[in-house]
């Protein structure tokens, strides 16, 4: 692979349990955790990585087209797959999609053989499938005796979990992966085979008894170990063109005084009720520092937090929630999850989520807040429990769910909606830091 070759990361998540008798429904938590991992961890020598996400898919042919597109990439390819494994009546293994049942999965599920055929011709050194599967009782019994149907012809790394009653939140293996890869592992090389770090991931995951572990053979695709103490990778040197010195020096060190005047203008606009101007000024500052310094610089974190603060003041709670969530994810790469600079934006993202007026928007971002709360659960896990209760409440107000439950549930839903008409949430918002303090 030449240094100019781009990598491809395909993230696929479907439900790990049945939401009703006729439907599987994913909650997006595993995808949320995977997006917290810097994409460079999956292909350290690639010039860049294209990331594609598929969440709660319905059409197996649409999923297959994405897998084939990934397979045609000349550079490294990583396909992450999470969902419920099911056998059809002919004994073929499928990944259940949204409408799949044990009777219909032959027609509306994704045959595992399709994924294998789309990727089998690729070089093993450039290909990796990361799997985090749930199972029903029937598929679990068969896979316990022979898991080769998953690992033949493909390098597969991950786990097959035993059947469980509930699969809320991020699954253990994916959650551990989202912690270990961004932080790195000391005393191992800068590039590692999945087998080299599998034990570290499993020990952090705390897998259920009987979980099937899948570890690909070497050689294979190498992952990046970002631990500061790791020795540098031995990479091929790319041709370098020396550019002229920049006319204007960019902010290269963390120096809040360098943009103190802009913070004061943002604060002044907010205090005078001109929230639109405050948001625009904060957005401009966020964009400029992100471009100049990158996502991992403390000043770009601070600028995004100011942008979130201005969004709260303007009543843009969805935007504020997503911005605070981004700040928390970025800081998690540098600090422990118990560090105050991580806990504060998680609390603010959670609080902003509670104020989002649109149920559809709140349901959409809810799983990502649950994923954050699993990493920062609060004292005695109280914040995590509260977040899960709120998401459950939001799902109770999902008209699609209530219609599927039958006439009585639908009638009760309509009654609740009529009683709540015109009311606004009254939950207090966690106060963010003053941007000019």
C-alpha positions as CSV (number, residue, x, y, z in Angstrom):
1,X,0.0,0.0,0.0
2,X,1.3,3.4,-0.9
3,X,1.0,6.3,1.6
4,X,-1.5,8.0,-0.8
5,X,-4.0,5.1,-0.6
6,X,-7.2,5.8,1.4
7,X,-8.8,3.4,3.8
8,X,-12.5,2.5,4.1
9,X,-14.4,2.0,7.4
10,X,-17.9,0.6,7.1
11,X,-20.0,0.5,10.3
12,X,-23.2,-1.6,10.3
13,X,-25.5,-1.9,13.3
14,X,-28.8,-3.7,13.5
15,X,-30.9,-4.6,16.6
16,X,-29.5,-7.1,19.0
17,X,-32.9,-8.1,20.4
18,X,-36.5,-8.0,19.2
19,X,-38.5,-4.8,19.9
20,X,-41.8,-6.5,19.1
21,X,-43.2,-9.7,17.7
22,X,-42.7,-8.5,14.1
23,X,-39.7,-6.1,14.2
24,X,-36.1,-5.7,15.3
25,X,-35.1,-2.2,16.2
26,X,-31.6,-1.0,16.8
27,X,-30.7,1.8,19.3
28,X,-27.6,3.1,17.6
29,X,-25.5,2.7,20.8
30,X,-22.8,0.6,19.2
31,X,-22.4,2.9,16.3
32,X,-22.1,5.8,18.7
33,X,-19.3,4.1,20.5
34,X,-17.5,3.1,17.3
35,X,-17.6,6.7,16.1
36,X,-15.7,7.8,19.2
37,X,-12.7,5.8,18.0
38,X,-10.4,7.9,15.8
39,X,-10.6,6.4,12.3
40,X,-6.8,6.4,12.0
41,X,-6.7,3.6,14.6
42,X,-8.1,1.2,11.9
43,X,-5.6,2.0,9.2
44,X,-2.5,3.7,10.4
45,X,-0.7,3.9,7.1
46,X,-3.6,5.2,5.0
47,X,-3.6,8.8,3.7
48,X,-7.2,9.1,5.0
49,X,-10.2,7.0,5.8
50,X,-13.7,7.2,4.4
51,X,-16.3,6.3,7.0
52,X,-19.8,5.0,6.1
53,X,-22.5,4.1,8.7
54,X,-25.6,1.9,8.2
55,X,-28.0,1.9,11.1
56,X,-31.2,-0.1,11.4
57,X,-31.3,-1.2,7.8
58,X,-34.3,-2.8,6.1
59,X,-33.1,-3.8,2.6
60,X,-30.4,-6.5,2.5
61,X,-29.5,-5.6,-1.1
62,X,-28.8,-2.0,-0.1
63,X,-26.5,-3.2,2.7
64,X,-24.8,-5.6,0.2
65,X,-24.1,-2.7,-2.2
66,X,-22.3,-0.8,0.6
67,X,-20.3,-3.9,1.4
68,X,-19.3,-4.4,-2.2
69,X,-18.4,-0.7,-2.5
70,X,-16.1,-1.1,0.5
71,X,-14.6,-4.3,-1.0
72,X,-13.6,-2.5,-4.1
73,X,-11.5,0.0,-2.2
74,X,-7.8,-0.6,-3.1
75,X,-6.6,0.3,0.4
76,X,-7.3,-1.1,3.8
77,X,-10.9,-2.0,4.6
78,X,-12.5,-2.5,8.0
79,X,-16.1,-3.6,8.3
80,X,-17.8,-3.5,11.7
81,X,-20.9,-5.6,12.1
82,X,-23.3,-5.7,15.1
83,X,-26.7,-7.3,15.2
84,X,-28.6,-10.5,15.8
85,X,-27.5,-13.7,14.0
86,X,-30.3,-16.0,12.9
87,X,-30.5,-19.2,10.9
88,X,-33.2,-19.6,8.2
89,X,-35.1,-22.8,7.6
90,X,-32.5,-24.1,5.2
91,X,-29.7,-23.7,7.7
92,X,-28.1,-20.6,6.2
93,X,-26.8,-18.0,8.6
94,X,-28.1,-14.4,8.3
95,X,-27.8,-11.0,10.0
96,X,-31.3,-10.0,11.0
97,X,-32.4,-6.6,9.7
98,X,-35.3,-4.5,11.0
99,X,-38.2,-6.6,9.7
100,X,-36.6,-10.0,10.1
101,X,-38.2,-12.8,12.0
102,X,-37.1,-16.5,12.2
103,X,-39.5,-17.3,9.4
104,X,-38.8,-14.3,7.2
105,X,-35.0,-13.9,7.7
106,X,-34.4,-16.0,4.5
107,X,-36.0,-13.2,2.5
108,X,-35.4,-10.0,4.5
109,X,-32.1,-10.7,6.3
110,X,-28.5,-10.3,5.1
111,X,-27.0,-13.7,4.4
112,X,-23.6,-14.0,5.9
113,X,-22.4,-15.7,2.7
114,X,-23.1,-12.4,0.9
115,X,-20.6,-10.5,3.1
116,X,-18.1,-13.3,2.7
117,X,-18.3,-13.3,-1.1
118,X,-18.0,-9.5,-1.3
119,X,-14.8,-9.5,0.7
120,X,-13.1,-13.0,0.2
121,X,-11.0,-11.9,-2.8
122,X,-9.3,-9.1,-0.9
123,X,-5.8,-9.5,0.6
124,X,-5.9,-10.5,4.2
125,X,-3.3,-7.9,5.1
126,X,-5.7,-5.2,4.0
127,X,-9.0,-6.6,5.4
128,X,-10.6,-7.0,8.8
129,X,-14.2,-7.7,9.9
130,X,-15.0,-6.7,13.5
131,X,-18.0,-8.5,14.8
132,X,-20.1,-8.0,17.9
133,X,-23.1,-10.4,17.5
134,X,-26.1,-11.3,19.6
135,X,-27.9,-14.6,19.2
136,X,-31.2,-16.2,19.7
137,X,-31.4,-19.6,21.4
138,X,-31.4,-21.6,18.2
139,X,-28.4,-19.8,16.6
140,X,-26.5,-19.9,19.8
141,X,-26.8,-23.6,20.1
142,X,-25.5,-24.1,16.6
143,X,-22.6,-21.6,16.8
144,X,-21.4,-23.1,20.1
145,X,-20.6,-26.3,18.3
146,X,-19.2,-24.8,15.1
147,X,-18.3,-21.2,14.6
148,X,-16.3,-21.8,11.4
149,X,-19.2,-20.5,9.3
150,X,-18.2,-17.0,10.5
151,X,-14.5,-17.3,10.2
152,X,-13.9,-19.3,7.0
153,X,-12.4,-17.2,4.2
154,X,-12.5,-14.0,6.3
155,X,-10.3,-12.5,9.1
156,X,-13.0,-11.9,11.8
157,X,-12.2,-10.3,15.2
158,X,-14.9,-10.0,17.9
159,X,-17.4,-11.9,19.9
160,X,-20.6,-13.9,19.6
161,X,-22.7,-13.2,22.8
162,X,-25.0,-15.7,24.4
163,X,-28.8,-15.0,24.4
164,X,-29.9,-12.3,26.9
165,X,-33.2,-10.8,27.8
166,X,-32.3,-7.2,27.2
167,X,-29.6,-5.6,25.0
168,X,-29.9,-1.9,25.9
169,X,-26.9,0.4,25.6
170,X,-23.5,-0.4,24.2
171,X,-22.5,-4.1,24.1
172,X,-19.5,-5.0,26.3
173,X,-17.0,-5.8,23.5
174,X,-17.7,-2.6,21.5
175,X,-17.7,-0.5,24.7
176,X,-14.3,-1.9,25.6
177,X,-13.0,-1.4,22.1
178,X,-14.1,2.3,22.1
179,X,-12.0,2.8,25.3
180,X,-8.9,0.7,24.5
181,X,-8.2,1.8,20.9
182,X,-8.4,5.6,21.5
183,X,-6.2,5.3,24.6
184,X,-3.7,2.8,23.3
185,X,-1.9,0.1,25.2
186,X,1.5,0.6,26.8
187,X,4.6,-1.5,26.0
188,X,3.3,-2.8,22.7
189,X,4.4,-1.6,19.2
190,X,2.8,1.3,17.4
191,X,1.1,-1.1,15.0
192,X,-0.6,-4.2,16.3
193,X,-2.5,-7.2,15.1
194,X,-5.9,-7.7,16.7
195,X,-4.6,-10.8,18.4
196,X,-2.0,-8.7,20.2
197,X,-4.6,-6.6,22.0
198,X,-7.5,-9.0,22.1
199,X,-6.9,-10.0,25.7
200,X,-6.7,-6.3,26.8
201,X,-10.1,-5.6,25.2
202,X,-11.7,-8.7,26.6
203,X,-10.5,-8.1,30.1
204,X,-11.9,-4.6,30.0
205,X,-15.2,-5.8,28.5
206,X,-16.2,-8.3,31.2
207,X,-17.8,-10.6,28.8
208,X,-20.7,-12.9,29.8
209,X,-19.9,-16.5,30.6
210,X,-19.9,-18.6,27.4
211,X,-19.2,-15.8,25.0
212,X,-17.5,-17.0,21.9
213,X,-14.3,-15.1,21.1
214,X,-13.2,-14.7,17.5
215,X,-9.5,-13.9,16.8
216,X,-8.1,-13.8,13.3
217,X,-4.8,-15.5,12.5
218,X,-1.6,-13.5,11.7
219,X,-0.6,-12.0,9.4
220,X,-3.4,-9.5,8.8
221,X,-4.4,-5.9,8.9
222,X,-2.5,-3.9,11.5
223,X,-4.2,-1.5,13.9
224,X,-2.7,1.7,15.2
225,X,-1.7,1.8,18.9
226,X,-1.9,5.4,19.9
227,X,-0.2,5.1,23.3
228,X,2.4,7.8,23.7
229,X,5.0,5.4,24.8
230,X,4.7,3.2,21.8
231,X,7.7,3.1,19.4
232,X,7.1,4.7,16.0
233,X,5.9,2.6,13.2
234,X,8.3,1.8,10.4
235,X,6.5,3.4,7.5
236,X,7.6,4.1,4.0
237,X,8.6,7.6,3.5
238,X,6.4,9.6,1.1
239,X,7.9,12.3,-1.2
240,X,7.7,15.6,0.5
241,X,7.4,19.0,-1.1
242,X,8.7,21.9,1.1
243,X,6.2,24.7,1.2
244,X,7.0,28.4,1.7
245,X,6.7,29.7,5.2
246,X,3.2,30.9,6.1
247,X,2.6,34.7,6.1
248,X,0.6,34.6,9.3
249,X,1.5,32.4,12.3
250,X,-1.3,30.2,13.5
251,X,-2.1,29.6,17.2
252,X,0.0,26.6,18.0
253,X,-0.2,26.5,21.8
254,X,-3.0,26.6,24.3
255,X,-3.3,30.3,25.0
256,X,-6.9,31.5,25.8
257,X,-5.8,35.1,25.9
258,X,-5.2,34.9,22.1
259,X,-8.9,35.0,21.5
260,X,-10.2,36.6,24.8
261,X,-11.6,39.5,22.8
262,X,-13.8,37.2,20.7
263,X,-15.1,35.5,23.9
264,X,-16.0,38.8,25.3
265,X,-18.0,39.7,22.2
266,X,-19.8,36.4,22.3
267,X,-20.7,37.0,26.0
268,X,-21.8,40.5,25.4
269,X,-24.1,39.5,22.5
270,X,-25.7,36.9,24.7
271,X,-26.2,39.2,27.7
272,X,-27.9,41.8,25.4
273,X,-30.3,39.2,24.1
274,X,-28.7,39.0,20.6
275,X,-28.4,35.2,20.7
276,X,-28.3,34.8,16.9
277,X,-25.1,37.0,16.8
278,X,-23.6,35.1,19.7
279,X,-24.2,31.8,18.0
280,X,-22.7,33.0,14.7
281,X,-19.6,34.5,16.4
282,X,-19.1,31.2,18.4
283,X,-19.6,29.1,15.3
284,X,-17.0,31.2,13.4
285,X,-14.5,30.8,16.3
286,X,-15.1,27.1,16.5
287,X,-14.6,26.6,12.7
288,X,-11.5,28.7,12.6
289,X,-9.7,27.0,15.5
290,X,-10.8,23.5,14.3
291,X,-9.3,24.3,10.9
292,X,-6.1,25.8,12.3
293,X,-5.5,23.4,15.2
294,X,-7.4,20.2,14.6
295,X,-9.9,18.2,16.7
296,X,-7.4,17.2,19.4
297,X,-6.1,20.6,20.4
298,X,-7.4,22.0,23.7
299,X,-8.2,25.4,22.2
300,X,-10.5,23.7,19.6
301,X,-12.2,21.9,22.5
302,X,-12.7,25.2,24.3
303,X,-14.1,26.9,21.2
304,X,-16.6,24.2,20.6
305,X,-17.7,24.4,24.3
306,X,-18.3,28.1,23.8
307,X,-20.4,27.3,20.7
308,X,-22.4,24.9,22.8
309,X,-22.9,27.5,25.6
310,X,-24.2,30.1,23.0
311,X,-26.5,27.5,21.6
312,X,-28.0,26.8,25.0
313,X,-28.6,30.5,25.6
314,X,-30.3,30.7,22.2
315,X,-32.6,27.7,23.1
316,X,-31.0,25.5,20.4
317,X,-30.9,22.5,22.6
318,X,-30.4,19.8,20.0
319,X,-27.4,21.7,18.6
320,X,-26.1,22.3,22.1
321,X,-26.5,18.6,23.0
322,X,-24.5,17.5,19.9
323,X,-21.8,20.1,20.5
324,X,-21.3,19.2,24.2
325,X,-21.3,15.5,23.2
326,X,-18.5,16.2,20.7
327,X,-16.5,18.0,23.3
328,X,-16.8,15.1,25.7
329,X,-15.7,12.6,23.1
330,X,-12.7,14.6,22.1
331,X,-11.5,15.1,25.7
332,X,-12.0,11.4,26.4
333,X,-9.1,10.7,24.1
334,X,-6.8,12.7,26.4
335,X,-8.2,12.4,29.9
336,X,-9.7,9.7,32.1
337,X,-13.5,9.5,32.1
338,X,-13.5,10.7,35.7
339,X,-11.6,13.9,34.9
340,X,-13.7,17.1,35.5
341,X,-13.1,18.4,31.9
342,X,-14.8,15.2,30.7
343,X,-17.6,14.9,33.2
344,X,-18.8,18.5,32.7
345,X,-19.6,18.4,29.0
346,X,-21.2,14.9,29.5
347,X,-23.5,16.5,32.1
348,X,-24.2,19.4,29.8
349,X,-25.0,17.2,26.9
350,X,-27.3,15.1,29.0
351,X,-29.1,18.2,30.4
352,X,-29.5,19.7,26.9
353,X,-30.9,16.4,25.6
354,X,-33.6,16.6,28.3
355,X,-34.7,20.0,26.9
356,X,-34.9,19.0,23.2
357,X,-38.6,19.8,22.3
358,X,-38.9,17.4,19.4
359,X,-39.4,13.8,20.4
360,X,-38.0,12.5,17.1
361,X,-34.8,14.5,17.6
362,X,-34.5,13.4,21.2
363,X,-35.0,9.8,20.3
364,X,-32.4,10.1,17.5
365,X,-29.6,11.4,19.7
366,X,-30.7,9.5,22.9
367,X,-28.5,6.3,22.2
368,X,-25.4,8.5,21.9
369,X,-26.1,10.1,25.3
370,X,-26.6,6.6,26.8
371,X,-23.3,5.6,25.3
372,X,-21.6,8.6,27.0
373,X,-23.3,7.8,30.3
374,X,-22.1,4.3,30.2
375,X,-18.6,5.7,30.3
376,X,-19.5,8.5,32.8
377,X,-22.4,7.0,34.7
378,X,-22.4,9.4,37.7
379,X,-22.4,8.5,41.4
380,X,-23.8,5.0,41.9
381,X,-24.7,5.0,38.2
382,X,-27.5,7.4,39.0
383,X,-27.1,9.5,35.8
384,X,-26.9,6.5,33.6
385,X,-30.1,5.1,35.1
386,X,-31.9,8.5,34.7
387,X,-30.8,8.7,31.0
388,X,-32.1,5.2,30.4
389,X,-35.5,6.1,32.0
390,X,-35.7,9.2,29.9
391,X,-35.0,7.3,26.7
392,X,-37.6,4.7,27.7
393,X,-40.1,7.5,28.2
394,X,-39.3,8.9,24.8
395,X,-39.9,5.6,23.2
396,X,-43.3,5.3,25.0
397,X,-44.2,8.5,23.1
398,X,-43.0,7.1,19.7
399,X,-46.2,6.8,17.6
400,X,-44.8,3.9,15.5
401,X,-44.2,1.8,18.7
402,X,-47.7,2.5,20.0
403,X,-49.4,1.7,16.8
404,X,-47.7,-1.6,16.6
405,X,-48.8,-2.4,20.2
406,X,-52.5,-2.3,19.2
407,X,-55.7,-0.2,19.6
408,X,-55.5,0.2,23.4
409,X,-51.9,1.4,23.4
410,X,-52.6,3.8,20.5
411,X,-55.7,5.2,22.3
412,X,-53.6,5.7,25.5
413,X,-50.9,7.4,23.4
414,X,-53.4,9.8,21.8
415,X,-54.8,10.6,25.3
416,X,-51.3,11.5,26.6
417,X,-50.6,13.7,23.6
418,X,-53.8,15.7,24.1
419,X,-53.1,16.2,27.8
420,X,-49.6,17.3,27.1
421,X,-50.5,19.7,24.3
422,X,-49.0,23.1,24.7
423,X,-46.7,22.1,27.7
424,X,-43.0,22.7,27.6
425,X,-40.3,20.7,29.5
426,X,-39.4,22.2,32.8
427,X,-36.2,20.3,33.5
428,X,-33.4,22.6,34.6
429,X,-30.2,22.8,32.5
430,X,-26.8,22.2,33.9
431,X,-25.1,25.5,33.8
432,X,-22.1,25.6,31.5
433,X,-19.0,27.6,32.3
434,X,-19.0,31.3,31.4
435,X,-17.2,31.5,28.1
436,X,-15.3,34.6,29.1
437,X,-14.5,33.6,32.6
